[in-house]
C-alpha cells in the first residue's frame, strides 16, 4: 500500500471548488475529492499552526497536550512524567508512527519542525527533507525533491509520503511569474461592500486593513504579493486574489506530483491520498485580514479529503469532525496496536465513513485559539459561539454568536437576542472542559497558563505601540476602549 498526504498550510475549505468555491483554484484537489470522501464540517480544534499540528499528530486536544500557544510554556508538549519509559507515549502513538507500525517506509517533506522548534513532529519518519526555509519557502523548492524521491523509490511497495506546502500562508508568496489568473475575475462572494470596507478601515486591533503586517504597515520586497495595508476596495480585491493564487499555485504543484505518479504507473486504486490543512484564514472576517487569528469559522474550518483503497468514492460526510479524529481513524484503517497502556486518544474514528459511508460524526466541536487571542468556541448546529478571554487588543465582546449558515462571514453578532443559544454554547464548552480535565494528567487548563504568562504570544507587549500608532487618526476613538478592556497592557 502507498499513502500520500498533502498537508497544505492555511487552506480555507470554502476557497476550494469541491467545497463550493466559484473560482477555479483547485481542479486537482477537486478531482481527488471526486475519487474519495470529502468531509464537509471538519475543524481545527486548536488554532493556529503549532497547536493545530500538536493535536493532529497526538490525537489529543491542546488542553491535554499543553500546546495551545506559539510561545511560553504553552508552546511545548507537556512531559509525560513518571510513567514514561525508554521512549515517550506521544512519539510512539503519534499519527506518522502508525504508518511505520503498519510496515511502511515513511518520508516527510516539511520545514514545520524547525520553524516551531517542535521536533516531535518528525516522530515516525524514516526520512525528513527540510529545504531550510522555515516555512518561508514556496512550492517550487519542495516539489522537485518530491519528484526525485518518487523517481528513486516510488515503485517500491508500502510507503507513506507527507508533503507540506506553505503557499497559502502569510506572506502570500506564489512566484511573480505565476501572475494573477484571477485579476479580471470578480470575487466569488463579494460580501465586503464599500460600507463594510469603510468599517474595516476603522478597525481596532492587529492585522486589520491598516496593518497587514500585524502591528504596522511595513512591507518587504521579498514578498511583493503581501502589502503593508489595504486602502481601497481594489487593493482588498488584489489581496484576496493573491491568497487564491497561493492555493492555485499549490494545486498546480500537486498536479505535477499526481501526473508524475500516473506517468510511473503508480496512481491506482491502491494509492491512498489525504488532503488537509492545519487551519484556515481570516480574510476580512471580524475585521482581520491575512491572519489565522481567532477561534471562529474562517480560521478553524478546514478541508479533509480522503481517497482510500476500497473506500467510498465521491461522497460527502456532512457531520462535525475535527483533526484529532484522523489518528484513531488511521489506526482503525491500518489495524495498528496501541503502544503502552496509558495513552488515550481524544478523537473518534470515522473509518466506517470512509469504508461504508456510515455517519461517525459528533454533536459539536470545541475550538481553542491562544496565539493571537485567547478564545474558546463551540461549533454546533448552524452556529458558532465564541467566548473571548483576551481579545489580542481587538475590541471583541466577551460573547459572540453567529449563524454561519446564514452569515458565513460573521457580520452580525446575534448573541444579545439569543441567550438560550449562548447558554447552549457555553454549556458545550464547560462540559467539554470538564471531560478533558478529568482525563488530563495536569490540573491546569493551558489556556489559563497563557493568560497568566501575559496573554497570547502575538499580542504580548504591543499595546502601547499600537496606541501610539492610532493616536491622532480616525481610530483614536479606540484608545479609551483599549485602556479599559486591557488595563494591564
C-alpha positions as CSV (number, residue, x, y, z in Angstrom):
1,X,0.0,0.0,0.0
2,X,1.1,3.5,-0.7
3,X,-0.2,6.6,1.1
4,X,0.3,10.3,0.0
5,X,-0.7,13.1,2.3
6,X,-0.8,16.7,1.1
7,X,-0.6,19.0,4.2
8,X,-1.4,22.4,2.9
9,X,-0.9,25.3,5.3
10,X,-3.6,27.9,5.9
11,X,-6.2,26.5,3.5
12,X,-9.7,27.7,3.9
13,X,-12.1,24.9,2.7
14,X,-14.5,27.5,1.3
15,X,-11.8,28.6,-1.2
16,X,-11.8,25.1,-2.9
17,X,-14.0,24.2,-5.8
18,X,-15.1,20.9,-4.2
19,X,-16.4,22.9,-1.2
20,X,-18.4,25.2,-3.5
21,X,-15.9,28.0,-4.4
22,X,-16.7,29.6,-7.7
23,X,-13.2,30.4,-8.7
24,X,-11.1,27.7,-10.3
25,X,-8.5,27.5,-7.5
26,X,-8.3,23.7,-7.1
27,X,-9.0,21.5,-10.1
28,X,-6.6,18.8,-8.9
29,X,-7.8,18.7,-5.4
30,X,-11.4,18.7,-6.7
31,X,-10.6,15.6,-8.8
32,X,-9.1,13.8,-5.7
33,X,-12.3,14.6,-3.8
34,X,-14.4,13.0,-6.6
35,X,-12.5,9.8,-6.0
36,X,-12.9,9.7,-2.3
37,X,-14.7,11.1,0.7
38,X,-15.0,14.9,1.4
39,X,-15.7,15.9,5.0
40,X,-17.9,19.0,4.9
41,X,-17.7,20.2,8.5
42,X,-14.2,19.4,9.5
43,X,-12.4,21.6,12.0
44,X,-9.1,22.6,13.5
45,X,-9.8,22.4,17.3
46,X,-6.6,24.2,18.3
47,X,-5.6,27.1,16.1
48,X,-3.3,28.1,14.5
49,X,-0.2,26.3,13.2
50,X,1.7,24.8,16.2
51,X,-1.3,24.0,18.4
52,X,-3.2,22.5,15.4
53,X,-0.4,20.2,14.4
54,X,0.2,19.1,18.0
55,X,-3.4,17.9,18.2
56,X,-3.2,16.5,14.7
57,X,-0.1,14.4,15.5
58,X,-1.0,13.3,19.0
59,X,-4.8,12.7,18.6
60,X,-5.3,14.8,21.8
61,X,-6.6,18.3,22.3
62,X,-4.3,21.1,23.4
63,X,-6.0,21.2,26.8
64,X,-4.3,17.8,27.4
65,X,-1.0,18.1,25.3
66,X,-0.4,21.6,26.8
67,X,0.2,23.1,23.4
68,X,-2.3,25.9,22.8
69,X,0.1,28.8,22.1
70,X,3.1,30.0,19.9
71,X,5.3,31.0,22.9
72,X,5.8,30.5,26.6
73,X,5.1,27.3,28.5
74,X,2.0,26.5,26.3
75,X,4.2,26.1,23.1
76,X,5.8,22.9,24.3
77,X,4.3,19.4,24.7
78,X,3.9,18.5,28.3
79,X,6.3,16.0,29.8
80,X,4.8,12.5,30.3
81,X,6.1,12.2,33.8
82,X,6.8,9.2,36.0
83,X,5.1,6.6,33.7
84,X,7.4,7.5,30.8
85,X,9.6,4.6,29.8
86,X,12.5,4.4,27.3
87,X,10.5,6.4,24.8
88,X,7.5,8.7,25.4
89,X,3.9,7.8,24.5
90,X,3.4,10.9,22.3
91,X,6.2,9.7,20.0
92,X,5.1,6.1,20.0
93,X,1.4,6.6,19.4
94,X,1.6,9.6,17.1
95,X,0.0,9.9,13.6
96,X,3.0,9.2,11.5
97,X,4.2,6.4,13.6
98,X,1.1,4.4,12.7
99,X,2.3,4.1,9.1
100,X,5.7,2.8,10.4
101,X,3.9,0.3,12.6
102,X,1.9,-0.8,9.5
103,X,5.2,-1.7,7.8
104,X,5.6,1.4,5.6
105,X,8.7,3.4,4.8
106,X,7.9,6.9,5.8
107,X,9.1,10.2,4.4
108,X,8.3,13.8,5.0
109,X,9.0,17.0,3.0
110,X,8.4,19.7,5.6
111,X,10.1,22.6,7.4
112,X,7.5,22.7,10.2
113,X,9.6,21.1,12.9
114,X,12.4,23.6,12.6
115,X,10.0,26.6,12.2
116,X,8.4,25.9,15.6
117,X,11.3,24.0,17.4
118,X,8.8,21.2,17.5
119,X,10.9,18.2,16.7
120,X,8.3,15.7,18.0
121,X,6.6,16.4,14.6
122,X,9.2,14.2,12.9
123,X,8.5,11.1,15.1
124,X,7.7,8.1,12.9
125,X,9.6,9.2,9.8
126,X,12.4,7.3,8.3
127,X,13.4,10.3,6.2
128,X,12.8,14.0,6.7
129,X,13.6,16.5,3.9
130,X,14.0,20.1,5.2
131,X,14.6,22.6,2.4
132,X,15.6,25.2,5.0
133,X,13.1,27.9,4.5
134,X,11.4,27.5,8.0
135,X,8.0,27.9,6.3
136,X,9.1,30.8,4.1
137,X,9.7,28.6,1.1
138,X,7.4,28.2,-1.8
139,X,6.3,25.0,-3.6
140,X,9.0,25.2,-6.3
141,X,11.5,24.4,-3.5
142,X,9.6,21.3,-2.4
143,X,8.1,19.7,-5.5
144,X,11.4,18.8,-7.2
145,X,12.5,16.9,-4.0
146,X,9.3,15.0,-4.0
147,X,9.6,14.0,-7.7
148,X,13.2,13.0,-7.2
149,X,12.2,10.7,-4.3
150,X,9.4,9.1,-6.3
151,X,11.8,8.6,-9.2
152,X,14.2,6.7,-6.9
153,X,11.8,5.0,-4.6
154,X,8.2,5.2,-5.8
155,X,7.9,1.8,-7.4
156,X,8.6,0.1,-4.0
157,X,5.6,-1.2,-2.1
158,X,4.5,0.2,1.3
159,X,5.5,3.8,1.7
160,X,3.9,6.8,3.3
161,X,4.8,10.3,2.0
162,X,3.9,13.6,3.8
163,X,4.2,16.7,1.5
164,X,3.8,20.1,3.2
165,X,3.1,23.2,1.1
166,X,3.1,26.7,2.7
167,X,2.0,28.8,-0.2
168,X,-1.5,30.0,1.1
169,X,0.2,31.0,4.4
170,X,1.0,34.7,5.0
171,X,3.0,36.3,3.5
172,X,1.5,35.1,0.2
173,X,4.3,34.1,-2.0
174,X,3.4,32.5,-5.3
175,X,6.3,33.4,-7.6
176,X,5.9,36.7,-9.6
177,X,6.0,34.8,-12.9
178,X,2.8,32.9,-11.8
179,X,0.9,36.2,-12.4
180,X,-2.6,36.6,-11.3
181,X,-5.1,34.3,-13.0
182,X,-7.9,35.9,-11.1
183,X,-7.1,39.6,-12.0
184,X,-10.1,40.0,-14.3
185,X,-12.4,37.7,-12.3
186,X,-14.7,39.1,-9.6
187,X,-14.5,37.9,-6.0
188,X,-16.6,34.7,-5.7
189,X,-18.5,36.2,-2.7
190,X,-18.4,39.9,-2.8
191,X,-19.5,40.4,0.8
192,X,-17.0,43.2,1.6
193,X,-19.1,46.1,0.3
194,X,-17.9,49.7,0.3
195,X,-19.7,50.2,3.6
196,X,-18.2,47.1,5.2
197,X,-14.7,48.1,4.0
198,X,-15.2,51.5,5.5
199,X,-15.8,49.9,8.8
200,X,-12.7,47.7,8.4
201,X,-10.6,50.8,7.9
202,X,-11.7,51.9,11.4
203,X,-11.0,48.5,12.9
204,X,-9.1,48.5,16.2
205,X,-6.5,45.7,16.6
206,X,-3.7,43.9,14.7
207,X,-3.9,42.6,11.2
208,X,-6.7,44.9,10.2
209,X,-6.8,46.6,6.8
210,X,-4.4,49.3,8.0
211,X,-1.8,46.8,9.4
212,X,-1.5,43.8,7.2
213,X,1.9,43.3,8.8
214,X,0.2,42.7,12.1
215,X,1.2,45.9,14.1
216,X,2.3,48.2,11.3
217,X,2.1,48.7,7.5
218,X,5.7,47.7,6.7
219,X,6.4,45.8,3.5
220,X,9.2,43.5,2.4
221,X,10.4,43.4,-1.2
222,X,10.8,39.7,-0.8
223,X,7.0,39.4,-0.6
224,X,5.5,41.6,-3.3
225,X,2.1,39.9,-3.0
226,X,1.9,41.0,0.6
227,X,1.1,44.7,1.0
228,X,1.5,46.7,4.2
229,X,-2.0,47.9,4.2
230,X,-5.2,48.0,2.2
231,X,-6.6,51.5,1.4
232,X,-9.1,50.8,-1.3
233,X,-11.6,48.1,-2.4
234,X,-9.3,47.5,-5.4
235,X,-6.3,46.8,-3.1
236,X,-8.5,44.5,-1.0
237,X,-9.6,42.6,-4.1
238,X,-6.0,42.1,-5.2
239,X,-5.1,40.9,-1.7
240,X,-7.8,38.3,-2.0
241,X,-6.6,37.3,-5.4
242,X,-3.1,36.7,-4.0
243,X,-4.4,34.3,-1.4
244,X,-6.3,32.4,-4.1
245,X,-3.0,32.5,-6.2
246,X,-1.3,30.7,-3.3
247,X,-4.0,28.0,-3.4
248,X,-3.9,27.6,-7.2
249,X,-0.1,27.5,-7.2
250,X,-0.2,24.7,-4.6
251,X,-2.8,22.9,-6.7
252,X,-0.6,23.1,-9.8
253,X,2.3,21.6,-7.8
254,X,0.0,18.8,-6.5
255,X,-0.9,18.2,-10.2
256,X,2.8,17.8,-11.1
257,X,3.1,15.1,-8.4
258,X,-0.1,13.3,-9.4
259,X,0.8,13.4,-13.1
260,X,4.3,12.0,-12.3
261,X,2.7,9.2,-10.3
262,X,0.4,8.4,-13.3
263,X,3.3,8.5,-15.7
264,X,5.1,6.0,-13.5
265,X,2.0,3.8,-13.3
266,X,1.7,4.4,-9.5
267,X,-1.6,6.2,-9.5
268,X,-4.2,3.4,-9.0
269,X,-6.9,2.2,-6.7
270,X,-4.3,1.1,-4.1
271,X,-2.9,4.6,-3.7
272,X,-4.4,6.4,-0.7
273,X,-4.4,10.2,-0.8
274,X,-5.2,12.5,2.1
275,X,-5.6,16.3,1.6
276,X,-6.0,18.6,4.6
277,X,-4.8,21.7,6.3
278,X,-3.8,22.9,9.7
279,X,-6.2,25.9,9.8
280,X,-7.9,28.5,7.6
281,X,-7.6,32.2,7.4
282,X,-9.4,35.4,8.3
283,X,-10.0,37.3,5.1
284,X,-11.9,40.3,6.4
285,X,-13.9,38.4,8.9
286,X,-14.0,40.2,12.3
287,X,-12.1,43.0,10.6
288,X,-8.9,40.8,10.3
289,X,-7.1,40.3,7.0
290,X,-4.4,37.7,6.1
291,X,-4.1,36.0,9.5
292,X,-5.4,32.9,11.3
293,X,-6.1,34.8,14.5
294,X,-9.4,33.6,16.0
295,X,-11.4,30.6,17.2
296,X,-14.1,31.1,14.6
297,X,-15.4,29.6,11.3
298,X,-12.9,31.0,8.8
299,X,-9.8,30.2,10.9
300,X,-10.9,26.7,12.1
301,X,-13.0,25.2,9.2
302,X,-10.5,23.1,7.2
303,X,-10.7,20.6,4.4
304,X,-10.4,16.9,4.8
305,X,-10.4,14.7,1.7
306,X,-9.5,11.0,1.8
307,X,-9.2,8.7,-1.1
308,X,-8.7,5.2,0.4
309,X,-8.4,1.7,-1.2
310,X,-11.8,0.0,-1.2
311,X,-13.2,3.2,0.3
312,X,-16.3,5.2,-0.8
313,X,-15.9,7.4,-3.9
314,X,-17.5,10.8,-4.4
315,X,-19.4,11.1,-1.2
316,X,-19.8,13.9,1.3
317,X,-19.8,13.4,5.1
318,X,-21.8,16.3,6.4
319,X,-21.4,15.9,10.2
320,X,-18.9,17.5,12.6
321,X,-15.4,16.2,12.9
322,X,-12.0,17.7,14.0
323,X,-8.4,16.9,13.4
324,X,-7.9,14.7,16.5
325,X,-10.2,12.3,14.8
326,X,-7.7,11.4,12.0
327,X,-5.3,9.5,14.2
328,X,-7.8,6.9,15.6
329,X,-9.2,6.6,12.1
330,X,-5.8,5.7,10.6
331,X,-5.3,3.3,13.4
332,X,-8.5,1.5,12.6
333,X,-7.8,1.5,8.9
334,X,-4.3,0.1,9.3
335,X,-5.1,-2.0,12.4
336,X,-2.1,-0.8,14.3
337,X,-1.6,-1.6,18.0
338,X,-1.6,0.9,20.9
339,X,1.9,1.4,22.5
340,X,1.6,1.0,26.3
341,X,-1.5,1.1,28.5
342,X,-1.6,4.7,29.5
343,X,-2.3,6.6,26.2
344,X,-5.8,7.9,25.4
345,X,-6.9,9.4,22.1
346,X,-9.5,12.2,22.3
347,X,-10.6,11.7,18.7
348,X,-13.3,9.5,17.3
349,X,-12.6,7.2,14.4
350,X,-14.5,7.7,11.2
351,X,-13.0,4.7,9.4
352,X,-16.6,3.4,8.8
353,X,-17.4,6.6,7.0
354,X,-14.6,6.1,4.6
355,X,-15.2,2.4,4.0
356,X,-19.0,2.2,4.3
357,X,-20.4,5.7,4.3
358,X,-21.6,5.5,7.9
359,X,-22.2,8.6,9.9
360,X,-19.5,8.8,12.6
361,X,-19.8,12.5,13.4
362,X,-20.1,14.4,16.7
363,X,-22.8,16.7,18.1
364,X,-20.4,19.6,18.2
365,X,-16.8,20.6,18.1
366,X,-14.9,22.8,20.6
367,X,-12.4,25.3,19.2
368,X,-9.5,27.0,21.0
369,X,-7.1,29.9,20.0
370,X,-4.4,31.2,22.3
371,X,-1.8,32.6,19.9
372,X,-3.3,35.8,18.7
373,X,-6.3,35.9,21.1
374,X,-7.5,33.7,23.9
375,X,-10.8,32.3,22.8
376,X,-12.8,29.1,23.2
377,X,-15.7,28.4,20.9
378,X,-18.5,25.8,20.3
379,X,-19.5,25.0,16.8
380,X,-22.9,23.3,16.8
381,X,-26.0,23.1,14.5
382,X,-25.7,26.3,12.3
383,X,-23.9,28.3,14.9
384,X,-20.5,29.2,16.3
385,X,-20.5,30.6,19.8
386,X,-17.2,32.4,20.7
387,X,-16.1,33.2,24.2
388,X,-13.2,35.7,24.5
389,X,-10.9,35.7,27.4
390,X,-8.2,38.0,25.8
391,X,-9.0,39.8,22.6
392,X,-5.5,40.3,21.5
393,X,-6.2,44.1,21.5
394,X,-9.2,43.8,19.3
395,X,-12.4,45.1,20.8
396,X,-14.3,41.8,20.8
397,X,-17.2,41.3,23.0
398,X,-17.0,38.6,25.6
399,X,-19.7,36.6,23.9
400,X,-20.3,36.4,20.2
401,X,-22.7,34.2,18.3
402,X,-23.0,33.8,14.6
403,X,-25.3,31.8,12.4
404,X,-22.6,30.7,9.9
405,X,-25.1,29.2,7.6
406,X,-26.9,32.5,7.0
407,X,-23.9,34.7,7.9
408,X,-20.8,32.8,6.9
409,X,-18.6,35.9,7.2
410,X,-19.7,36.7,10.7
411,X,-21.1,40.2,10.2
412,X,-23.9,40.1,12.7
413,X,-23.3,39.1,16.3
414,X,-26.6,37.7,17.4
415,X,-25.6,36.9,21.0
416,X,-27.7,39.6,22.6
417,X,-31.0,38.3,21.2
418,X,-30.2,34.6,21.6
419,X,-29.4,34.0,25.3
420,X,-30.6,30.4,25.0
421,X,-28.2,29.6,22.2
422,X,-25.3,31.3,24.1
423,X,-26.2,29.2,27.1
424,X,-26.1,26.1,25.0
425,X,-22.7,27.0,23.5
426,X,-21.3,27.9,27.0
427,X,-22.5,24.6,28.4
428,X,-20.9,22.7,25.5
429,X,-17.6,24.3,26.3
430,X,-17.9,23.8,30.0
431,X,-18.9,20.1,29.7
432,X,-16.0,19.6,27.3
433,X,-13.5,21.2,29.6
434,X,-14.8,19.1,32.5
435,X,-14.4,15.9,30.4
436,X,-10.9,16.8,29.2
437,X,-9.6,17.9,32.6
438,X,-10.8,14.6,34.1
439,X,-8.6,12.8,31.5
440,X,-5.6,15.1,31.9
441,X,-2.5,14.3,34.0
442,X,-2.2,18.0,34.7
443,X,-4.5,20.2,36.9
444,X,-4.2,23.4,34.9
445,X,-6.0,24.3,31.6
446,X,-3.2,25.7,29.4
447,X,-5.5,28.5,28.2
448,X,-5.1,29.9,31.7
449,X,-1.3,29.3,31.5
450,X,-1.2,31.7,28.5
451,X,-3.4,34.2,30.4
452,X,-1.1,34.1,33.5
453,X,2.0,34.5,31.3
454,X,0.8,37.8,29.8
455,X,-1.7,36.8,27.2
456,X,-1.4,35.5,23.6
457,X,2.2,35.5,22.2
458,X,1.4,37.6,19.2
459,X,-0.3,40.3,21.2
460,X,2.0,40.4,24.2
461,X,3.8,43.8,24.8
462,X,2.3,45.6,21.8
463,X,-0.5,47.6,23.3
464,X,1.5,50.9,24.0
465,X,3.0,50.9,20.5
466,X,-0.4,50.3,18.9
467,X,-2.0,53.1,20.9
468,X,0.8,55.4,19.7
469,X,0.1,54.3,16.1
470,X,-3.6,55.2,16.2
471,X,-3.3,58.4,18.1
472,X,-4.3,61.4,16.1
473,X,-6.1,59.2,13.5
474,X,-9.7,58.4,12.9
475,X,-9.1,55.3,15.0
476,X,-8.2,57.1,18.2
477,X,-11.8,56.6,19.4
478,X,-10.5,53.1,20.4
479,X,-7.8,54.3,22.8
480,X,-10.0,54.7,25.9
481,X,-11.8,51.4,25.0
482,X,-8.4,49.6,24.7
483,X,-7.2,51.0,28.1
484,X,-10.5,50.0,29.7
485,X,-10.5,46.5,28.2
486,X,-6.8,45.8,28.8
487,X,-5.8,47.8,31.9
488,X,-2.7,45.6,32.5
489,X,-1.4,46.1,29.0
